[in-house]
Amino acid sequence: MTEFREIVVLGSPRSGSNLLCSILRDLPDNIGFFEILAKDRIEGLQWHPAVEARVAASLTVPGATADSAELIAARDSDPVAFFDALSKGAREAGARSITCKIFDHQISIPHLDAILRRPNLRVIFLSRRRIDRFISAEKARISGKYLQANTTETRPLISTLGFLKEMFQDDHQLEAMYRSVRTAGVPYSYLNYERDLDIDQDQRKARISDALVAVGLPQGVSHARPENWLVKQDESPDWRLKIANGFETAAALAGCGLLDYAQEAPLECFLSSPAPARPAASPKQAEIENPLEMHVTSAVLSVDPVMTITSIQYNTSPLAAVMATATGIFGDRKGLHFLRPSWTMERGSLSELAQAVTAAESANPGQVFVALHASDKEEEKYRAHGIRSILGNSNIFADERIWAEDAPPPPGLEPADAIYIARLASWKNHRLAARLDRPLFVYGRRDLLENPGLLDDYRAQLPTAQFVNHLLGDGSHLQLTHEDIAKVMSCARVGLALSQVEGVMRASMECLLSGLPLVTVPSIGGRDAFLSASNSVIVDATPEAVAAGVAEMVARRLTRNEVRRATMDLVKTARRSFLEEANRVAQGHLGPQAPPVTMGPLVGHINRYRPLRDVLGGLR
């Protein structure tokens, strides 16, 4: 007999809990409730009269309804007995599970501790960025509407002090809940609104299914009904645009060192998600034991004075991390060190990077770090953390010479409309190619080594796709060189860029430089800097929209040289701007005789990884 399960969502209001509970209620044989400890009602109980009657009878208020004062009073006098009655009523009605939500301010810790002792209870923590949640609550209070209301046009003034006071209190309550769950030994998982819910519907269901699997509940939510009854409260992409004093509030928070805090979700420092907060390409700096052994992309522009460009990886600069504890590493030579992100810096914290840079410059007088930003938002984040930056999109360093000529196609591949060069990872969104005929997939080996069954999963999901590395390797993964990939590109007519979170995406530029027009979905971090009507189209992140975009670009019959020219016109302009800024900074720090920054040693360096130890060895 299947065990009866109780799944409780713990979090704060305005975190997307209605959306989550709406999806959870469609679990097989589940009775789904919403806010069971709401002030004046038991949300969702009214839809289940048989359960409602059983709960009322168990609490000795027969005939009472979900919003009656008698049942609310009985519930509030003993929340533990109420939860037991709710679970028992659902079980007697034939359900195999219940789902519900409880907010941090609605239950005392002793009562929560008692509920957590139930043997078949599971917890899903849900959180949202603090500032967005606070603004959402303000808009709801002003409008009086907590559901089905688009308040994008409502832009209230908020108090920075009021925001911080409320968030500090909420953090205290949420952390107390977290400690109770840990102490009780209850299986739990974690979902973040921005990362796991405010995304495409199919991705959202996959993330929620992962969270259920993480607590031992293998049934997914792939068949859940569309959440058409919900209305997104605010369509603004940037929280500063949601309020009248957004930029002033951001400046005030940055001034007291709390901008990152405001833009982070509570509990992130305690919890791990079944879907990683960042894909494996960008784990936290705490996971790195020895920055000297890190493989970084780099170019040495000058030895005396020292001038380098190295990658930002794992949320910090490995070079700065080493220099922070190595006083006088370059002797009396002055130095300028450009830092290039390998992942967008628009999201996540820059605190570790700022600390490493500050410590490195303090330990090594005369050494200066300058980051490269690819978007206005990255520039703002650098500035808020006291990090100098100049405009320098990573894709200007792609080597066009590799892709300048049409290469002969390799034998064994069928021509296809589209090619996608991307690792096999959920955030790369291969599923968006589901409506394409025989798309070409080129991918690395690392994910397959970590998950041997991954390829079979993708083949099952995308049965018409051509998995190029295995086709060319006669069933085994064949690692392809850039020259090999250029040949594979000759089999396609359009390139794809389907990820949304990584930033510029180097492969998108390689497709354009090879003459393939690009179909991309909306993204962050500066990918669109080299896109125009002459070489690309941006479509919605759905399989249907991607298929339509590919059909559109194929129908336009752009020649490869037309796409190359349109792309290189944009790249050349961006390179000139970068060199002007980089040389201005170099002369400002190193003097008028500073070695010139040129593109020669920079073009192609983003494809060359070597240990930081070797980079420093060449500078001694």
N, C-alpha and C positions, 0 to 999 in steps of 0.2 A: 504493500500500500504506500502511495506517495505521501511523504511528510507534508503537513500543512506549513506554509511559509508565511512569515510576516516581514514585509519589506518597508522600512521606514526611511523617508528622506529627511535628513537633518540639515538645517541651514538657516538663512535669514530671508526676510521678505524681499521681493523684487529681484530675485536671483534666477528667474526662469522656472520656478517650481511648478507653476500651472502647466507649462509646456511638458515638463518631465512627467508629472503625474498623469497628464492626459495620455501620454504614450504608454506608461506603465499599466494603465488600467486595461489595456488590450492584451496583456499576457494571458496565455491559455488558462481557462478556469479560474480567473482572478476576479475579485471584486475590488475595484479601485475607488478609493476615497481621495479627498484632497486635504484641506486644512482641518484636521479633526479637532483641534483645540482652538479654533477661531472664537473670538470674543462672544458672538451671539448666535453661533450655529455650528453644526457638525457637517462640514462641506462634503457632499457626495452621498451622505446617508439617505437623503430624501429620494434618491433614485433606486433604492433597494428597500421597498416597504417591508418585506419579510424580515430582513436584518434589522430594520428600524424598530419593528415591533418586538423582536427578541431583545434588543439592547434596552429598550424602555422597560420591558418586564424584568430584566436582570437587575436594573437599577431601581426597581420598585416604584416606577412612575408609569404604569401601564397606559398605553394610548398616547403618550407624549410623542411629539414629532421632533425632527432634527433641529428645528429652530425654536422649539418651545422653551420657555423660561425654566420649566420644571426639569427637563432633561439636561439643559445646560448647567443648572445648579447641581444636579446629581453628578454630572461629569466632573465639574470643577472641585467638588468636595472630595473626590477620590479618583484622580486620573488613572491610577493603576487598575482599579476595579473596572473603570470605563473601558480601558484598552482591552482588558480580558473579555468583557462583555461583547465588544465589537468583534474581536477575533472569533469568539465562540459563536456569535450569531452568523457570521459569514461562513464558518465551517459547517454549521447545521443547515445552512441554505445550499450546501453543495459545492462551495468554492474550495479550491486547493491552496489559495493564497489571498492575502490582502496587501494593498499598497496604500500608503498615506504619507502625509508630511507633517512635521512638527517644527515650528520655528524656535529660535534660541530663547526668546523672551516668554515663551508660552508654558514652560514646564520647569519645575525646580529640579535641581540635580539629584536630590534623594528620590524623587518620583521617577526620573529618567533611569537612575541606577536600578530601581526595582523592575522597570519594564525591560531593561537590557538583560535581566537574568532569565528571560524567556528562552527556551532551548533552540527554537527554530527561527529566531529573529535575525534579520540582516539589516545593515545600514548602508545607505548611499549618502555621502556628504555632497552637498551642492553649494558652490560659492560663485561669486561674480566680482568683477573689479569693484573696489570700494566706491570710487567716485561715480561710476555709472549707476551703481545700485542706489546711492544717495540721491542722485539727480532723478532717477526713476521714481523714488519715493516722494520727492518734492513735487514732481509733476502730478503724481496721483493724488497727493493731498490737495493740491490747488484745483485740479479738475473734479475731484470727488469720484473719479472713475479709475478703478483698479483693473478692469478688464475691458477688452474690446474697444479701446480708445486710442486713436493715433494723436499724440500730443506733440508732434514734431514742431509745430508752429508756436507752441508754448515755450518761452525761454525765460525762466525765472532768474532772479538774483539769488545766489546762495551765499551763506556765511562760511568762510573757511574755518573759523573757530567752531561753529556749530557742526560742520562736517566732521572735524577731527574728534570732537567730544563724543559724537554719536558712534563713530567708527571704533574708537578706543573701547567704548562700552560693549559694542557688538563683538569685538575681538575677544574680550574677556569672557563673554558668554559662550562663544563658539569654541574657544580653547578648553573651557570647562567641559563642554559636551564631548569634545574629542578625547579628553583624558578619561572621561567616564566610559566611553566606548572601548578605549584601549585597555583599561583596567578590567572591564567585563570580559574581554577576550572575544567580543562579537566580531564576526567577519564584516569587513567594511570595504567600500571602494569610494572613488572620488570623481566627481564631474565638475567641470568648470564651464560656466555659461558661454563665455566667449569662444572657448576652444571646442567644446563638445556639443553645444546646443544651438548656438547662433550660426549655424552652417547649413549646407545643403541637407535636405530631408533624408536622403539615403545615408549620407555620412553620419548624420545625427543618430539614426537608428543603429548604425554599426557601433558607434561609441557607447550608446546605452547598453547594447547587447554585450559589449566588452565588460562594462561595469557589472552587469549581472553575472557573467561568467566568473569574474574576479571574486564574487562572494558565493560561488558554488551553485549558481542557478543557470544552467546551460540554455534554457529556453530564451530565444531572442525576441525582438520586437519588430522583425522585418515585415510582419503583416499588420502592424498597427495602422489604424485609420489616419488619414491626413488630419492635421490639426487646424482645419479651416475655420473653426469657431474662434480661434485666437487671432488677435490683431497686434502686430508689433507696435510697441508704444512710441518709439522714436526711430526714424530712418537716418538720422544724422550719423555719418561715419566717424566723427571725432567728438569726444565728450565736450570739448571746449565750445563746440557749436550748439550744444544742447541748452546752454544757459546764456544769459545776457552778459555775465562777467566771466566767461570761460578763460580767456587769456590772462586776465588779472588774477584769477584764482590759481591758475597754473604757475604764474610767477611767484605768488605768495607761498605756494607749497614748495616750489623749488628753493625759494629763499631760506626756508627753514629745514631744507633737506628731506622733505617728505613727499616729493612728487612721485618717486617710485612707489612709496608706500600707498599713495592714493590710487595709483594705476595698477596695483597688484590686487589679487583676490586673497581674502583671508584663508588661513590654513594651508596655503601653498607650501610653506616651509615644513609642515608636518606630514603632509599627505602625498602619496604618489598615485598617479592615475593609471588605470589599465591602458588608456591611450596616452602616450608620453606627453608631458607638457611641451616638450620640443622633440622632434624626431631625433633618432640616434645620432644624426650628424652633429647635433649641438647639445651634448650633455653638459652638466654644470661643472664649473671649475673644480669643485671639491673632488671630482672623480679623477682628476689628473694628479699623478704622484710626482712626476718629474718633468717640468716644462722643457728642460734641455733635450729630452728625447722626443719631444713632440715633432711630428712632421708638419712643417709649415710651408706655405708658398712664400717665396722671397726673391728679392733682387738687390744686389749691392750696387749702388750708384756711385759711391766714392768710398775710399778707405781712409783718406786724410784730407779734409775732415770726413768723419763717418756720415754716410748717407745711405739709408736702407728703406726698403718697403717689405713688411712682413704681414702675415694674416692675423686677423682677430679670430680666435677659435675658442670654443667653450666659454663664451661670455667674457673673455679677457684676452690680453696680449701675452702670449708665452714669452716674448722678448722682454716686455716690461716686468713680467713676473720674475724672470731671472735677474734683471738689472736691479730690481728692488732690494735684493739681498747680496748684490755684488758691487760694492763701492769701487769706483774708479775703474770700471771694466774696460774703458777705452783710454785710460791714462789721461794725458793732457789734451787729447784731441776733442774738439767740439763735435757734436753729432745732431743729426736731424733724422727722425724715424717716422716714416709714414706708416699708418696702420690701415689695412684693407679688410673690411668684414668679409667673412666667408658665408655669412648668414645675415639676413636683414636685422638691423638694430632697432627697428621700429617697435618691436614688442620685446617684453622681458626687461630685466633690470640691467642698467649700465654701472651699477655700484661697484662691482668687482673690477671692471675695467678702469673706472675712475680712480679707485684705490691703488691699483697696480701702477698706473701712469704717474700718479702723484708721488708714490713711494720711490719709483725708479728715478724720476727727475730729482727728488730730494737727495737720493743716495749718490747721484752722478751729476753734479753741477755741470752745466754746459750741454747736457743732453736734453732734447726736446722731442715730444711726441705730437704728431698731427694726424688725426683720423680722417678717413675719406667717407663722406656721406653721399648717398645715392638718391636721397629724397629730402624734401623740406622737413618732414617729421623726424628723420634721423638727425638732421642738423639741429633741430630744436632740442632733441634729447641729449645730444652731445653738449650743447651749450648749457642746458640745465644742470649737467654734471661737471661743468668746468673743464670740459675737454675741447681743445681746439680742433676744428675740422675745416676741410675744404671740399668742394664738390668734386667727386671722382667716382663715377659709376664703374664697378668692376668690369663690366662688359667692354669698356674701352681697351682693356688689356688682352682681349681675344686676338689670336693670331690669324688674320684673314688669309695669310699665304697658304695655310693648310687647306682652306676651303675654296680657293680661288678658281680652281679648274674642275670641270665635270669629270668625275672618275667613272671608269667602267663598272657596271653593276656586278656583284659576285654571283656565280652560278648557284642555283638552288633556291633562290628567293623569287616569289611571285611579285610582280609590280603591285603597288598599293597606292591608294590616295594619300595616306598619312603615315608618318613615322613619329614615334615618341621615344626620346632618349631620356631615360629616367630610371633610377633605382626602383626596385619593387618594394614600395612602402606605401602605406595607406594614404599619407599626406600628399603623395604624388598623383592621386586621383585617376589611376588607370581606368577605373570603372566608367569615367566620362567618355571613354572611347567605345562603349558597348554597342553603339548604333553604327559603327563604321565597319566596312567590309575589309577583312584581312589586314588590319593595321599592323605595322611593323613595330615591335618593341625591342629596344636595345637597352641592356641593363647590366649592372655590375654583379660581382660574385658575393660580396660580403653578406647581403641579406639572405642569400641561399645557404651560406655556411651556418648562419645563426639559426635558420629555420628551414630544415631540409624539405618540409612539406609545402613551402611557400609557392613554388612553381606550380604544383598541382592545384593549389587553391586558385591561382590566377587563371590557369587553363580552364578550370571549371566555370569560373565567372565570365571569361571572355573566350569562348570556344573557337571563334573564327580568327583570333589574333595569331600572328606569326611571331614566335619567340625566337628572335634572330640568333642570339648567342648560342642557343641549343641547336637550332637548325644548321648553323654553320659548323658547329662542333660535333655533328653526328650524334646528338643525344646528350652530350656533355657540355658544360658551360665553356665557351671559348671566349677568353678575354680579348676584346677588340682594340686595336690601336686607333688613333685618330684617322690614319689613312684608311683603315678598314671601314670605319664609320662613314667616311666620305663616300666610299663605294656603295655602302648600304643606302645612303641618302639618294643615290642615283635611281633607286627603285621606287622612290616616293615623289609625290607632287606637292605635298604640304607638310610642314612641321607642326608639332603640337607642343603647347606649354600649358599643362593642366593643373599644376600645383598653384596654391594661392598664398602660402605662408612663408616660403623660403627667401623671397627677395628677387634679385635680378635673374637668376636661373641661367647659368652659363650656356647650357645646351640650346636655349632659345636663340642666343646670338649666333651659335654655331650653325643652326639651321638657316638663319637669315644670310649669313656669310656664304653658305653653300648655295644660295639662290632659291631656297624653299620659302615661299610665303608662310606666315605663321598664323595659326589659329590659337588664341590664348583666352583664358578665362580671367576675370578681374583678379588682380594681385596687389600685393604691397611691396614696398622696398625698391622701386625704381625700374622694374622691368620695362615699363611702357615708355621709357626715355628714348628708345630707338625704334618705336613702332609708329607707323603712319599709314594712311590709306593706301600708300604705294607698296606696302610690304606685308600688311597684316590686317586682322580683324579681331576685335575683342567680343566674346560672346558670353552669355550666361553659363554658369557652371552646372549644366544639365547635359545628359547624353544627347538629347534632341537638339539643343542649341549648338553643341560641338559638331554634330553631324551636318547641320545646316551651314555652319561656318566653313567646314571643309568643302561642302558642295559649292558654296559661293566662291571660295578662292580657286577651286579647280576650274569653275566656269569662267573666271576672269582670264585664264590662260596667260598669266604673267610669265615672261621668260626669266630664266635664272639670272641673267645679267641685269635685267631691269630691277630685280629684287636686290641683288648685290649693290648696284649703284645707289639705289634709294637708301639702303642701310648704311653704306660707307659714307654717304654725304652727312648723315647724322653723327656717325662715329668720328669723322674727322673734325667736325665742329666741336664735339665734346672733348676730343683730345687736345685741341688748341686751348680751350678754356681751362682744362686741367693743368696743362703745362704753364700757362700764364700764372695761375694761382700758386702752383707748386714752386715755381722759380721766385715768385714774389716772397713767399714764406722763407725759402732757402736764403735769399739775399738779406732778408730781414734778420735772420738768426745768425748766419755765417758770414755776412758782410758782402760787399759788392763783388768780391772775387770768388764767391761760392761756385762750386762746380755746377754746370747747367744740368737741369733735369731734362732728359730727352726720352722719347718713346722707345728708342732702340732696345735697351736692356729690359724694358717693362713689358713689351709685347710678348705674350706667351708665357709670362712667368706664373700666371694663375694655374697653369697645367703642370708645373714642376714642384713637387714636394720633396723636401729633404729635412733631416733632423736639424733642429735649431742649433745643436752643438756644432754641426758642420758649418752652418752660416757664420757663427761667431768665430770659428776657427779660421775662416778666410779673412777675418777683419783684424787679426792679431798682428 
